[in-house]
Every structure is written in C-alpha cells, then in structure tokens.
Amino acid sequence: MNAEYPTTTDAGISGQVDETRPDLSNANVREDLALTGRCALVHLPSGRTCLLPLRHPGPCDFHGPAEAADVVSAGQ
C-alpha cells in the first residue's frame, strides 16, 4: 500500500478521508490535538506530543500529556 493513495480501510468508519489531515488515520497522531490545528505527532517511546502548528518547519517539539490536555481544553 502506498501512503499517498489511501485505501478504503484508511478511510475510517465514515468512508471519508479528511483531505486536510490525511494523517488522522495514523495511530501516532492525537486526533483531539490535530483538530485544533497542531502537529499532534506522538513520540511513541515517551508518550510526549508535538504541540507546534501543523506542517511546522524543523523538528517536532514534544511536550508532556498535561500540556497537551491544556491545549485541547483551550481549543474547545
């Protein structure tokens, strides 16, 4: 499978792929943070999450779960 061409299994339950965030089907992206416009990539060994804006230049800046929860609650 080529990641650039999602299959029907990549489309999720609704059968739709979000064209702006195709990475939401990726297990190491936090959906709640991604929906606030953040990178939301999770560093799996540490459980820390990148809180930088989507498609930020340079490397990710990972933060702990408490900081990520604060960003999610502020975005609601």
DSSP file (Angstrom, degrees, kcal/mol; ACC not computed):
  #  RESIDUE AA STRUCTURE BP1 BP2  ACC     N-H-->O    O-->H-N    N-H-->O    O-->H-N    TCO  KAPPA ALPHA  PHI   PSI    X-CA   Y-CA   Z-CA
    1    1 A M              0   0    0      0, 0.0     2,-0.5     0, 0.0     3,-0.0   0.000 360.0 360.0 360.0 138.1    0.0    0.0    0.0
    2    2 A N    >   -     0   0    0      3,-0.3     3,-1.7     1,-0.1     5,-0.0  -0.874 360.0-142.5 -98.4 127.0    1.2    3.5   -0.8
    3    3 A A  T 3  S+     0   0    0     -2,-0.5    -1,-0.1     1,-0.3     4,-0.0   0.736  98.9  61.9 -63.7 -22.4    0.5    6.0    1.9
    4    4 A E  T 3  S+     0   0    0      1,-0.2    -1,-0.3     2,-0.0    -2,-0.0   0.682 103.9  51.2 -77.0 -16.0   -0.2    8.7   -0.7
    5    5 A Y  S <  S-     0   0    0     -3,-1.7    -3,-0.3     0, 0.0    -1,-0.2  -0.809  85.8-150.9-123.3  89.7   -3.1    6.7   -2.0
    6    6 A P        -     0   0    0      0, 0.0     2,-0.1     0, 0.0    -3,-0.1  -0.237   6.8-141.5 -63.9 145.8   -5.4    5.7    0.8
    7    7 A T    >>  -     0   0    0      1,-0.1     3,-0.8    -4,-0.0     4,-0.6  -0.394  34.9 -93.2 -92.9 178.0   -7.4    2.5    0.5
    8    8 A T  G >4 S+     0   0    0      1,-0.2     3,-0.6     2,-0.2     4,-0.2   0.804 126.9  58.6 -65.1 -27.2  -11.0    2.1    1.7
    9    9 A T  G >4 S+     0   0    0      1,-0.2     3,-0.7     2,-0.2    -1,-0.2   0.778 101.7  55.1 -72.1 -24.6   -9.6    0.7    5.0
   10   10 A D  G <4 S+     0   0    0     -3,-0.8    -1,-0.2     1,-0.2    -2,-0.2   0.641  91.7  75.6 -77.4 -14.3   -7.8    4.0    5.5
   11   11 A A  G <<>S-     0   0    0     -3,-0.6     5,-0.5    -4,-0.6     4,-0.4   0.614  92.2-142.1 -77.8 -11.5  -11.0    6.0    5.2
   12   12 A G  T X 5 -     0   0    0     -3,-0.7     3,-0.5    -4,-0.2    -1,-0.2  -0.274  42.9 -44.9  81.4-171.3  -12.3    5.1    8.6
   13   13 A I  T 3 5S+     0   0    0      1,-0.2    -1,-0.2     2,-0.1    -2,-0.1   0.872 135.0  52.4 -66.9 -40.3  -15.9    4.3    9.6
   14   14 A S  T 3 5S-     0   0    0     -3,-0.2    -1,-0.2     2,-0.2    -2,-0.2   0.684 104.7-125.6 -73.5 -16.9  -17.5    7.2    7.7
   15   15 A G  T < 5S+     0   0    0     -3,-0.5     2,-0.4    -4,-0.4    -3,-0.2   0.518  74.2 114.0  83.7   4.7  -15.8    6.2    4.5
   16   16 A Q      < -     0   0    0     -5,-0.5     2,-0.5    -6,-0.1    -1,-0.3  -0.874  55.8-149.2-112.6 142.7  -14.4    9.7    4.1
   17   17 A V        -     0   0    0     -2,-0.4     2,-0.7    -3,-0.1    -6,-0.1  -0.947  25.0-123.1-107.4 127.8  -10.7   10.8    4.2
   18   18 A D        -     0   0    0     -2,-0.5     3,-0.3     3,-0.3     6,-0.2  -0.594  19.4-157.3 -70.4 111.8  -10.1   14.3    5.6
   19   19 A E  S    S+     0   0    0     -2,-0.7    -1,-0.2     1,-0.2    -3,-0.0   0.783  90.8  49.3 -64.4 -27.7   -8.2   15.9    2.7
   20   20 A T  S    S+     0   0    0      1,-0.2    -1,-0.2     2,-0.1     3,-0.1   0.782 125.7  25.1 -82.9 -26.7   -6.7   18.5    5.0
   21   21 A R    >   +     0   0    0     -3,-0.3     3,-1.7     1,-0.1    -3,-0.3  -0.537  62.1 158.1-135.4  68.7   -5.5   15.9    7.6
   22   22 A P  G >  S+     0   0    0      0, 0.0     3,-0.9     0, 0.0    -1,-0.1   0.690  71.5  72.6 -65.7 -14.8   -5.0   12.5    6.0
   23   23 A D  G >   +     0   0    0      1,-0.2     3,-2.1     2,-0.1     6,-0.1   0.521  68.8  91.1 -76.8  -4.1   -2.7   11.7    8.9
   24   24 A L  G <  S+     0   0    0     -3,-1.7    -1,-0.2     1,-0.3     5,-0.1   0.758  80.2  59.4 -63.9 -22.3   -5.6   11.4   11.3
   25   25 A S  G <  S+     0   0    0     -3,-0.9     2,-0.4    -4,-0.2    -1,-0.3   0.529  84.3 103.2 -81.2  -4.2   -5.8    7.7   10.5
   26   26 A N  S X  S-     0   0    0     -3,-2.1     3,-1.4     1,-0.1    -3,-0.0  -0.643  72.2-140.2 -80.8 131.4   -2.2    7.3   11.7
   27   27 A A  T 3  S+     0   0    0     -2,-0.4    -1,-0.1     1,-0.3    -3,-0.0   0.703  98.0  58.5 -67.0 -20.0   -2.1    5.7   15.2
   28   28 A N  T 3  S+     0   0    0     -5,-0.1    14,-3.1     2,-0.1     2,-0.4   0.030  88.6  85.8-102.7  30.1    0.7    8.1   16.3
   29   29 A V  B <  S-A   41   0A   0     -3,-1.4     2,-0.7    12,-0.2    12,-0.2  -0.996  77.9-131.7-123.6 124.4   -1.2   11.3   15.7
   30   30 A R     >  -     0   0    0     10,-2.5     4,-2.5    -2,-0.4     5,-0.2  -0.651  14.4-157.7 -76.8 114.0   -3.5   12.5   18.5
   31   31 A E  H  > S+     0   0    0     -2,-0.7     4,-2.2     1,-0.2    -1,-0.2   0.884  88.0  56.0 -62.2 -41.5   -6.8   13.3   16.8
   32   32 A D  H  4 S+     0   0    0      1,-0.2     4,-0.2     2,-0.2    -1,-0.2   0.897 114.2  39.8 -61.2 -40.0   -8.0   15.7   19.5
   33   33 A L  H >4>S+     0   0    0      1,-0.2     5,-1.5    -3,-0.2     3,-1.4   0.873 111.3  57.4 -74.8 -37.6   -4.9   17.9   19.2
   34   34 A A  H ><5S+     0   0    0     -4,-2.5     3,-1.7     1,-0.3    -2,-0.2   0.862 100.3  58.4 -61.1 -35.5   -4.8   17.6   15.4
   35   35 A L  T 3<5S+     0   0    0     -4,-2.2    -1,-0.3     1,-0.3    -2,-0.2   0.634  98.9  59.5 -71.7 -12.1   -8.3   19.0   15.2
   36   36 A T  T < 5S-     0   0    0     -3,-1.4    -1,-0.3    -4,-0.2    -2,-0.2   0.377 126.3 -99.4 -92.5   3.6   -7.0   22.1   17.0
   37   37 A G  T < 5S+     0   0    0     -3,-1.7    17,-2.2     1,-0.3    -3,-0.2   0.605  80.5 133.1  91.8  13.4   -4.5   22.7   14.1
   38   38 A R  B   < -B   53   0B   0     -5,-1.5    -1,-0.3    15,-0.3    13,-0.1  -0.527  69.0-116.8 -93.8 163.3   -1.5   21.3   15.9
   39   39 A C        -     0   0    0     13,-3.4    12,-0.2    -2,-0.2    -1,-0.1   0.948  40.5-174.1 -59.7 -51.2    1.1   18.8   14.5
   40   40 A A        +     0   0    0     10,-1.8   -10,-2.5    12,-0.3     2,-0.3   0.604  18.0 157.6  67.1  16.3   -0.1   16.3   17.2
   41   41 A L  B     -A   29   0A   0    -12,-0.2     9,-2.4     9,-0.1     2,-0.5  -0.571  33.0-142.6 -71.3 131.3    2.6   13.7   16.4
   42   42 A V  E     -C   49   0C   0    -14,-3.1     2,-1.1    -2,-0.3     7,-0.2  -0.840   7.1-136.9 -99.7 129.0    3.2   11.4   19.4
   43   43 A H  E >>> -C   48   0C   0      5,-3.2     4,-3.1    -2,-0.5     3,-0.8  -0.754  22.6-155.2 -80.4 102.8    6.7   10.2   20.2
   44   44 A L  T 345S+     0   0    0     -2,-1.1    -1,-0.2     1,-0.2     5,-0.0   0.834  83.6  53.7 -58.8 -41.2    5.7    6.6   20.9
   45   45 A P  T 345S+     0   0    0      0, 0.0    -1,-0.2     0, 0.0    -2,-0.0   0.874 124.7  25.4 -62.4 -33.8    8.5    5.7   23.3
   46   46 A S  T <45S-     0   0    0     -3,-0.8    -2,-0.2     2,-0.1     3,-0.1   0.682  95.2-130.8-103.2 -20.3    7.9    8.6   25.6
   47   47 A G  T  <5 +     0   0    0     -4,-3.1     2,-0.2     1,-0.3    -3,-0.2   0.543  59.2 141.2  79.8   6.5    4.2    9.4   25.0
   48   48 A R  E   < -C   43   0C   0     -5,-0.6    -5,-3.2    16,-0.1     2,-0.4  -0.518  40.3-142.8 -83.8 153.2    5.0   13.1   24.5
   49   49 A T  E     -CD  42  63C   0     14,-2.8    14,-2.7    -7,-0.2     2,-0.5  -0.913  12.7-119.1-123.8 141.8    3.2   15.1   21.8
   50   50 A C  E     - D   0  62C   0     -9,-2.4   -10,-1.8    -2,-0.4    12,-0.2  -0.672  23.6-175.4 -79.4 125.9    4.3   17.8   19.4
   51   51 A L        +     0   0    0     10,-1.4    -1,-0.1    -2,-0.5    11,-0.1   0.308  44.0 116.0-104.1   6.4    2.2   21.0   20.1
   52   52 A L  S    S-     0   0    0      9,-0.3   -13,-3.4     1,-0.1   -12,-0.3  -0.282  78.0 -82.7 -70.5 162.2    3.6   23.0   17.2
   53   53 A P  B >   -B   38   0B   0      0, 0.0     3,-1.1     0, 0.0   -15,-0.3  -0.226  60.6 -78.5 -63.1 156.6    1.3   24.1   14.4
   54   54 A L  T 3  S+     0   0    0    -17,-2.2   -15,-0.1     1,-0.2   -16,-0.0  -0.264 115.8   9.7 -55.5 138.4    0.5   21.7   11.5
   55   55 A R  T 3  S+     0   0    0      1,-0.2    -1,-0.2    -3,-0.1   -17,-0.0   0.843  89.4 177.0  56.1  40.5    3.3   21.4    8.9
   56   56 A H    <   -     0   0    0     -3,-1.1     2,-0.2     1,-0.1    -1,-0.2  -0.360  32.1-108.5 -69.5 150.9    5.7   23.4   11.1
   57   57 A P  S    S+     0   0    0      0, 0.0    -1,-0.1     0, 0.0    -2,-0.0  -0.513  80.7  11.5 -76.5 151.2    9.3   23.9    9.8
   58   58 A G  S    S-     0   0    0     -2,-0.2    -2,-0.0     2,-0.0     2,-0.0  -0.171 106.3 -25.5  79.6-172.9   12.0   22.0   11.6
   59   59 A P  S    S-     0   0    0      0, 0.0     2,-0.0     0, 0.0     0, 0.0  -0.237  72.4 -91.8 -74.9 162.1   11.8   19.2   14.1
   60   60 A C        -     0   0    0      1,-0.1     2,-0.6   -10,-0.0   -10,-0.0  -0.332  26.2-141.0 -68.9 154.3    8.9   18.5   16.4
   61   61 A D        -     0   0    0     -2,-0.0   -10,-1.4     2,-0.0    -9,-0.3  -0.922  23.8-152.6-119.4 100.4    8.8   20.0   19.9
   62   62 A F  E     -D   50   0C   0     -2,-0.6     2,-0.3   -12,-0.2   -12,-0.3  -0.533  14.5-176.0 -85.8 139.9    7.4   17.3   22.2
   63   63 A H  E     -D   49   0C   0    -14,-2.7   -14,-2.8    -2,-0.2    -2,-0.0  -0.884  28.8 -94.4-130.1 159.5    5.5   18.1   25.4
   64   64 A G     >  -     0   0    0     -2,-0.3     4,-1.8   -16,-0.2     3,-0.3  -0.128  40.8 -99.6 -70.4 168.0    4.0   16.1   28.2
   65   65 A P  H  > S+     0   0    0      0, 0.0     4,-2.3     0, 0.0     5,-0.2   0.812 119.1  57.7 -60.2 -34.0    0.4   14.9   28.5
   66   66 A A  H  > S+     0   0    0      2,-0.2     4,-1.8     1,-0.2     5,-0.1   0.919 108.0  46.3 -65.7 -42.1   -0.6   17.7   30.9
   67   67 A E  H  > S+     0   0    0     -3,-0.3     4,-1.8     2,-0.2    -1,-0.2   0.890 112.1  51.2 -66.7 -38.4    0.4   20.4   28.5
   68   68 A A  H  X S+     0   0    0     -4,-1.8     4,-2.1     1,-0.2    -2,-0.2   0.900 108.3  51.8 -64.5 -40.2   -1.3   18.6   25.6
   69   69 A A  H  X S+     0   0    0     -4,-2.3     4,-2.5     1,-0.2    -1,-0.2   0.875 106.8  54.1 -64.0 -36.9   -4.5   18.4   27.7
   70   70 A D  H  X S+     0   0    0     -4,-1.8     4,-1.9     2,-0.2    -1,-0.2   0.895 108.3  49.2 -63.5 -39.6   -4.3   22.2   28.4
   71   71 A V  H  X S+     0   0    0     -4,-1.8     4,-1.5     2,-0.2    -2,-0.2   0.905 111.7  48.9 -66.6 -41.9   -4.1   22.9   24.6
   72   72 A V  H  X S+     0   0    0     -4,-2.1     4,-0.5     1,-0.2    -2,-0.2   0.930 112.6  47.0 -64.1 -45.3   -7.1   20.7   23.9
   73   73 A S  H >< S+     0   0    0     -4,-2.5     3,-0.6     1,-0.2    -1,-0.2   0.844 111.5  51.2 -67.8 -32.1   -9.2   22.3   26.6
   74   74 A A  H 3< S+     0   0    0     -4,-1.9    -1,-0.2     1,-0.2    -2,-0.2   0.793 106.6  56.0 -71.8 -28.3   -8.2   25.8   25.5
   75   75 A G  H 3<        0   0    0     -4,-1.5    -1,-0.2     1,-0.2    -2,-0.2   0.554 360.0 360.0 -81.1  -7.8   -9.2   24.9   21.9
   76   76 A Q    <<        0   0    0     -3,-0.6    -1,-0.2    -4,-0.5    -2,-0.1   0.441 360.0 360.0 -94.7 360.0  -12.8   23.9   22.8
